[in-house]
Each structure stands twice: as structure tokens, then as C-alpha cells.
């Protein structure tokens, strides 16, 4: 019961203090503190944990500094702030337990830019662990993932595991900015088996998906159209209408032909710019994403979106600068590792149903880590730990069933132990 309560309390602590991608300063520091409490001696923090030049979707310096100061005001230890300043968050924890394989586990740290519900029927609000950072919340379960990651390394430390366990606490998953940087940080080079974990996603408490298939490759793209302003009534012909260019690009983006080789997606989710109703808009920025069933299909959609933007700009006498903010490839769970996870899960208390695999329609930058391990001859599997959640992910009332935390720890820790005894 004490262990279960500790997992619950950890999850609630992280839930109260959500931080968005590359600004997880307080979260990183708390992870370090917990690792030291557990007795993990080798801890890489910030720049030591990742390849900084491979980061994507990094916020501007002013934004990073504001979150750093918030963490400093909250009493976060200065040595961690120095190692993470400038948007270099994240941790790699290494537990060495003698000869054996190197098993990796990846969990994510960041929260979402979304205001959390304050309604009495929302458990975090009712029980006093609602977000204290207004406008941000853990609406996807990353608070649970961090607790599961810490719980797993503690459980493995107390087991008869032989080998090395590495837990990757990755920043900036929600903006697909951290996976590549962590994959290229050097700590994956000797990993034989990599497990990744996510809670929920429509799977109830007691259900385990041993390894997902077909996550969509994805790219976030922005395009800024630059024209020339003019009086909309007196001389509209003298302007270069960036609003028209953006509108044309948006309309034609949805007309990109679907591809015969598989599923493709495009969406323009945000548009910003202009000054007034009587002024020809001089500058407009759109934010879009493309996805594909394979990395090649995503690249097809990205190229076509860029072509559409250039054509729209030319049509309306504007310039445009499409820019890829972040992206992630496709990577599938390996059947052999997936089967081992399923076998282990069937023997774990609280697991009522094991689903060997399922196809998913989301994107995840853990695929960079999975690709890296599998390209080097290792195996990887993305595991779903079911949890009852009252509303969908990425909603103001999202919450998790905390009973699932211990189940997730048991499945992952026991899989690591089994791999050390009987490698696949």
C-alpha cells in the first residue's frame, strides 16, 4: 500500500506542476531528486542527456527564461537549472546491475498548453491537485508516465535483474521536439531492448497492449506569407494580399491527392496575422501538420504542402517561407519483444486482458528512439497500459485511474527482469 501511495503522490505532484516542452525545469529537477532517493548513481541531465543541436520546436529565449525563473522562484536546485538552462531539459538514468543486456525504457515529461477544468466533478480539482500553472495541464497522461518510469527503476533495483537499465525521461514529446535529440544523445548506442509506454488511449484499466503498430509519421509545418499592405478601399490593387495567399494555400492543402500506397493526413490548425478590416494583409502565418502511414508518405504530403504554399504565394504576388518545425518517422513494435511483453503481462496482478497488438492513428516521436535501437540490431516495443479516463486525451477534464500506475510498473519491470534471464 505504501508503494502504491507513493506512485499516486508522485503522479499528483507532477500533475500540479505541468511544464510544456523544453521548459520542464522543475519536472527535471524532481526526477533527479527521486532518482537520488532511489539510489541511482549515474544520472545524465540536460545537455548530458541529449544532442542539443538535434532539438526541434525550441521556444524563443524569452519564453524559456520565463519558465526558468518560475522554477527558480519555486526553489528548484540551482545545479539542475544551470544544466538545463536554455531549453536543455530531460534525464537519462542508468542502473547497472552486473553482466547482462541493456534494457531501455522511455517516458515523456511535458504537458499541454490547455487550461484545466476547475469543476467539482473533475477529480484533480476536487481533491486538490489541479494544475497550478494556469493555461497548462497534463492532459495526456505524461504525469503518470513519469511516475511509472520512476517506479520501474525502483522495482528493477530491488529485483534480481542482471544487466543495465536505462530510463529515458524525454522532454518535448507533445511538440515532437525531443525524440530526435534524445535518440542522438549517445545513451541509446548500447541498448539491446527498448520499451516505451503510454497510458489509456481508449484502453481501460486492466488491459495491456503489448506493442502498437503503424503509428503515423508526422511533420509540423509553418508557412509565413509576406505581401504588401494597401488601403482595402482606395487601392487594393496596390497590395500583395497575404490573406488571400494563405486562404488559397489552406483550401488547396486539403485538395492534395490521397496516395495509393497508404493513409495520409493534412490539417491546418492555426492562422495568425493581419491588422484591420480595411487593410490588405501584409503578413499571415499558418500552422499545419501532415501525417503518413509510412515515413515516405509523410514526406510526400510535406512536399506537396510546401508546393501548394509556393503556388499560392505566387498567385497573389507574395513571398512564402515554409518551415518544418518538428517531425517524426514511423517505427513498429518488434513481434518478438511484443510477444514477451504479452507473456509477462498475463502473469501480472491486475491485468485482466492482454491485446497482442493494435494499429494506432496517432504520431509519437519515440519512433526516433525505436528506429535507432532497431537499426543497431536491437528490438523495441511501444506498450499501452490501459487506464480508465473519464474524457478523451487532450481535453480539460482528462484524468487517469491511479490503479493503473502499479500495473504499468509491474509489467515493465518484470519484462526487464525476464529479458535479463531469457533474452529474445
C-alpha positions in Angstrom: 0.0 0.0 0.0 2.9 2.4 0.8 4.4 1.8 -2.6 1.0 2.4 -4.4 0.5 5.6 -2.4 4.0 6.8 -3.4 3.2 6.3 -7.1 -0.1 8.1 -6.6 1.6 11.0 -4.8 4.3 11.3 -7.4 1.8 11.4 -10.2 -0.2 14.1 -8.4 2.9 16.2 -7.8 3.8 16.2 -11.4 0.1 16.9 -12.3 0.1 20.0 -10.1 3.2 21.5 -11.8 2.8 20.9 -15.6 5.5 22.4 -17.8 5.5 22.5 -21.7 8.2 21.2 -24.0 11.8 22.3 -23.4 10.6 24.2 -20.3 10.3 21.1 -17.9 12.8 22.6 -15.5 11.0 21.8 -12.2 10.0 18.4 -13.6 13.5 17.5 -14.5 14.8 18.5 -11.0 12.1 16.5 -9.3 13.0 13.5 -11.4 16.7 13.9 -10.4 15.7 14.1 -6.7 13.6 10.9 -6.9 16.4 9.1 -8.7 18.8 10.0 -6.0 16.3 8.9 -3.3 16.0 5.5 -5.1 19.8 5.2 -5.2 20.6 5.7 -8.9 24.2 6.9 -9.1 24.5 7.6 -12.8 22.2 10.4 -13.9 22.7 12.4 -17.1 20.9 15.7 -17.0 20.1 18.3 -19.7 22.9 18.6 -22.2 24.4 15.4 -20.9 21.2 13.5 -21.8 20.7 14.6 -25.4 22.1 16.0 -28.5 21.2 19.7 -28.1 21.7 20.6 -31.8 19.1 17.9 -32.8 16.3 19.6 -30.7 13.3 20.7 -32.7 10.4 23.2 -31.9 12.5 25.0 -29.3 10.7 28.1 -27.9 12.3 31.6 -28.0 14.7 32.7 -25.4 12.3 35.0 -23.6 9.8 32.1 -23.1 12.5 29.7 -21.9 13.8 32.3 -19.4 10.4 33.0 -18.0 9.8 29.3 -17.2 13.4 29.0 -15.8 12.7 31.9 -13.5 9.4 30.4 -12.4 11.3 27.2 -11.5 13.9 29.2 -9.6 11.3 31.1 -7.7 9.8 27.7 -6.7 13.1 26.7 -5.1 14.4 24.4 -7.8 18.0 23.4 -7.1 20.4 25.7 -8.9 22.7 23.0 -10.2 19.9 21.4 -12.2 18.8 24.8 -13.5 22.4 25.5 -14.7 22.4 22.2 -16.6 19.0 22.7 -18.2 19.0 26.4 -18.9 18.2 27.4 -22.5 15.8 24.6 -23.1 18.0 21.6 -22.4 15.7 19.5 -20.2 15.4 15.8 -19.7 17.2 13.0 -17.9 18.8 9.6 -18.6 19.0 7.4 -15.5 21.4 4.4 -15.7 21.1 1.5 -13.2 24.0 -1.0 -13.6 23.4 -4.5 -12.1 26.2 -6.6 -13.5 26.5 -8.6 -16.7 23.5 -8.8 -18.9 21.6 -7.0 -21.6 20.9 -3.3 -21.6 17.2 -2.6 -21.4 15.9 0.9 -22.1 12.6 2.5 -21.1 11.3 5.8 -22.5 8.8 8.0 -20.7 7.9 11.6 -21.5 7.8 14.7 -19.4 5.9 17.6 -20.9 2.4 19.0 -20.6 0.0 20.6 -23.0 -1.0 24.2 -23.5 -4.6 23.8 -22.2 -6.5 25.2 -19.3 -7.6 22.5 -16.8 -11.1 22.2 -15.7 -11.9 23.6 -12.2 -15.3 21.8 -12.0 -16.2 19.9 -8.9 -16.7 16.7 -11.0 -13.1 16.9 -12.1 -11.1 14.8 -9.6 -7.8 16.8 -9.6 -9.8 20.0 -8.8 -12.0 18.2 -6.2 -9.0 16.6 -4.5 -6.6 19.4 -4.6 -4.0 18.5 -7.3 -5.3 20.6 -10.2 -2.7 22.4 -12.3 -1.0 25.4 -10.5 0.3 26.7 -13.9 -2.8 28.3 -15.4 -3.2 27.5 -19.1 -1.2 24.3 -18.9 -2.1 20.8 -17.8 -1.2 17.2 -18.0 -4.0 16.2 -20.4 -2.3 13.2 -21.9 -1.0 11.2 -19.0 2.6 12.2 -19.0 2.4 12.8 -15.3 1.5 9.1 -15.0 4.3 8.1 -17.3 6.9 9.9 -15.2 5.6 8.1 -12.1 5.7 4.8 -13.9 9.3 5.4 -15.1 10.5 6.2 -11.6 8.5 3.2 -10.2 10.0 0.9 -12.7 13.6 1.8 -12.0 12.9 1.4 -8.3 11.3 -2.0 -8.8 14.1 -3.2 -11.0 16.7 -2.1 -8.5 15.0 -4.3 -5.9 14.7 -7.3 -8.2 17.1 -10.0 -9.3 17.6 -8.2 -12.7 21.1 -8.5 -14.1 22.4 -6.1 -16.7 21.8 -2.4 -17.3 18.5 -0.5 -17.2 18.4 2.9 -18.7 15.3 5.1 -18.3 14.9 8.0 -20.7 12.9 10.8 -19.3 12.3 12.7 -22.6 11.2 16.3 -23.0 9.0 17.9 -25.6 7.0 14.9 -26.9 3.8 16.9 -27.4 5.6 19.2 -29.9 7.6 16.3 -31.4 10.7 18.1 -30.5 12.7 15.9 -28.1 12.7 12.4 -29.6 15.4 13.0 -32.2 17.6 14.9 -29.7 17.4 12.0 -27.2 17.9 9.4 -29.8 21.2 11.1 -30.9 22.4 11.7 -27.4 24.6 8.6 -27.3 22.9 6.8 -24.5 21.0 4.5 -26.9 24.1 3.2 -28.5 24.3 0.0 -26.4 20.6 -0.5 -25.8 19.5 -4.1 -26.7 15.8 -3.7 -25.9 13.8 -0.5 -25.8 10.3 -0.3 -24.2 8.1 2.8 -24.4 4.9 3.3 -22.6 1.7 5.3 -22.8 -1.4 5.1 -20.6 -5.1 5.0 -21.8 -5.8 5.9 -25.4 -9.1 4.2 -25.1 -7.9 1.1 -23.3 -9.4 0.5 -19.8 -7.7 -0.2 -16.6 -6.5 -3.8 -16.5 -5.8 -4.0 -20.3 -2.3 -4.1 -21.7 -1.4 -3.7 -25.4 1.9 -5.4 -25.7 3.1 -3.4 -28.7 1.5 -1.0 -31.1 1.8 -0.9 -34.9 1.5 1.7 -37.6 2.0 5.0 -35.7 1.7 7.7 -38.3 4.9 9.6 -39.4 4.3 13.3 -38.9 5.6 16.8 -39.6 4.6 20.1 -38.1 5.0 22.9 -40.8 4.6 26.6 -40.6 4.4 29.0 -43.6 4.6 32.7 -43.4 3.2 34.6 -46.4 4.6 38.1 -46.9 3.0 40.6 -49.2 2.4 44.3 -49.2 -0.2 46.3 -47.3 -2.5 48.8 -49.1 -5.8 50.6 -48.5 -8.5 48.0 -49.0 -11.0 50.5 -50.3 -8.9 53.1 -52.2 -6.2 51.0 -53.8 -6.5 47.2 -53.1 -4.7 46.5 -56.4 -1.5 48.0 -55.0 -1.2 45.4 -52.3 0.1 41.9 -52.2 -2.6 40.1 -50.3 -1.1 37.7 -47.8 -4.5 36.8 -46.5 -5.6 35.6 -49.9 -2.4 33.7 -50.4 -2.9 31.9 -47.1 -6.6 31.2 -47.8 -5.7 29.7 -51.2 -3.0 27.6 -49.6 -5.3 26.3 -46.9 -8.0 25.4 -49.4 -5.6 23.7 -51.7 -3.8 21.8 -48.9 -7.0 19.8 -48.3 -7.1 19.1 -52.1 -3.7 17.3 -52.0 -4.4 13.9 -53.6 -4.5 11.0 -51.3 -1.8 8.4 -52.0 -2.4 4.9 -53.4 0.3 3.5 -51.1 -1.5 4.2 -47.8 -3.1 6.6 -45.4 -2.2 10.3 -45.5 -3.5 13.3 -43.5 -3.2 17.1 -43.6 -4.6 19.7 -41.3 -4.2 23.5 -41.0 -4.9 24.2 -37.3 -4.0 27.9 -36.8 -3.7 31.1 -38.8 -2.4 34.4 -37.5 -1.8 37.9 -38.9 -3.4 40.9 -40.5 -4.0 44.3 -38.9 -7.5 45.6 -39.7 -10.5 45.0 -41.9 -9.7 47.9 -44.2 -6.0 47.0 -44.7 -4.7 44.5 -47.2 -2.9 42.0 -45.0 0.9 42.2 -45.3 1.9 39.1 -43.3 0.0 35.9 -42.4 1.3 32.7 -40.8 -0.4 29.3 -40.9 0.5 26.3 -38.8 -0.2 22.9 -40.3 0.7 19.2 -39.9 0.9 16.3 -42.3 0.9 12.6 -41.5 1.5 9.4 -43.4 1.2 5.7 -42.8 4.9 5.5 -43.7 7.7 8.0 -43.4 7.8 8.2 -47.2 4.1 9.0 -47.3 4.6 11.7 -44.7 7.4 13.2 -46.8 5.1 13.1 -49.9 2.5 15.1 -48.0 5.1 17.6 -46.7 6.5 18.2 -50.2 3.0 18.7 -51.6 2.1 21.1 -48.8 5.2 23.2 -49.5 4.4 23.1 -53.2 0.9 24.3 -52.5 2.2 27.2 -50.4 4.7 28.4 -53.1 2.0 28.3 -55.7 -0.5 30.2 -53.6 2.1 32.9 -52.8 3.0 33.3 -56.5 -0.7 33.6 -57.4 -1.2 36.5 -55.1 2.1 38.3 -55.5 3.6 37.3 -52.2 6.6 35.5 -50.8 6.4 32.5 -48.5 8.8 30.6 -46.2 7.6 27.1 -45.3 9.5 25.7 -42.4 9.4 22.3 -40.8 9.2 22.8 -37.0 9.4 19.2 -36.0 8.7 15.7 -37.4 8.9 12.1 -36.5 9.2 8.8 -38.5 7.1 5.6 -38.3 8.5 2.7 -36.3 6.7 -0.5 -35.4 7.0 -2.7 -32.3 9.1 -5.8 -33.0 6.9 -9.0 -32.8 9.4 -11.0 -30.6 9.6 -8.3 -27.9 5.9 -7.6 -28.2 5.2 -11.3 -27.6 7.5 -11.3 -24.5 5.6 -8.3 -23.1 2.3 -10.1 -23.6 3.6 -13.3 -21.9 4.8 -11.3 -18.9 1.6 -9.2 -18.7 -0.6 -12.3 -18.4 1.0 -13.1 -15.1 0.8 -9.6 -13.6 -1.8 -8.9 -10.8 -4.5 -6.5 -12.0 -4.1 -7.4 -15.7 -7.4 -8.7 -17.0 -6.8 -8.7 -20.7 -3.8 -8.7 -23.0 -4.1 -7.4 -26.5 -1.0 -8.6 -28.5 -1.0 -5.6 -30.9 -3.2 -2.8 -32.3 -2.9 -0.3 -35.1 -2.9 3.3 -34.0 -3.7 6.6 -35.7 -1.5 8.9 -33.6 2.1 10.0 -34.0 4.8 9.9 -31.5 8.5 11.0 -31.6 9.6 8.0 -29.6 9.8 6.4 -33.0 13.3 8.2 -33.3 14.5 6.1 -30.4 12.8 2.9 -31.6 14.4 3.3 -35.0 17.8 4.0 -33.5 17.7 0.8 -31.4 16.3 -1.4 -34.2 18.7 0.0 -36.8 21.5 -1.1 -34.5 20.2 -4.6 -34.3 18.1 -4.3 -31.1 14.4 -4.7 -30.5 11.7 -2.1 -29.5 8.1 -2.2 -28.4 5.6 0.6 -27.6 3.4 -0.7 -24.8 0.0 0.7 -23.8 -1.1 0.4 -20.2 -4.9 0.7 -20.0 -6.4 3.3 -17.7 -9.9 4.4 -17.2 -10.1 8.1 -18.3 -13.4 10.0 -18.0 -12.9 12.1 -21.1 -10.6 11.8 -24.1 -6.9 12.8 -24.1 -6.2 16.5 -24.7 -9.4 17.7 -23.0 -9.7 19.9 -19.9 -11.2 17.1 -17.9 -8.7 14.4 -18.7 -7.7 12.2 -15.7 -6.3 8.7 -15.2 -7.2 5.8 -12.9 -4.2 5.7 -10.5 -4.7 2.0 -10.0 -3.1 1.6 -13.4 0.2 3.0 -12.2 1.3 -0.1 -10.3 0.1 -2.3 -13.1 2.3 -0.4 -15.6 5.3 -0.6 -13.3 4.9 -4.4 -12.7 4.5 -5.1 -16.5 7.6 -3.1 -17.4 9.8 -4.1 -14.5 9.0 -7.8 -14.9 9.6 -7.6 -18.6 13.1 -6.1 -17.9 13.8 -8.9 -15.4 12.7 -11.6 -17.9 14.9 -10.1 -20.6 17.9 -10.3 -18.3 17.2 -14.0 -17.8 16.0 -15.1 -21.2 16.9 -12.6 -24.0 14.8 -12.7 -27.2 
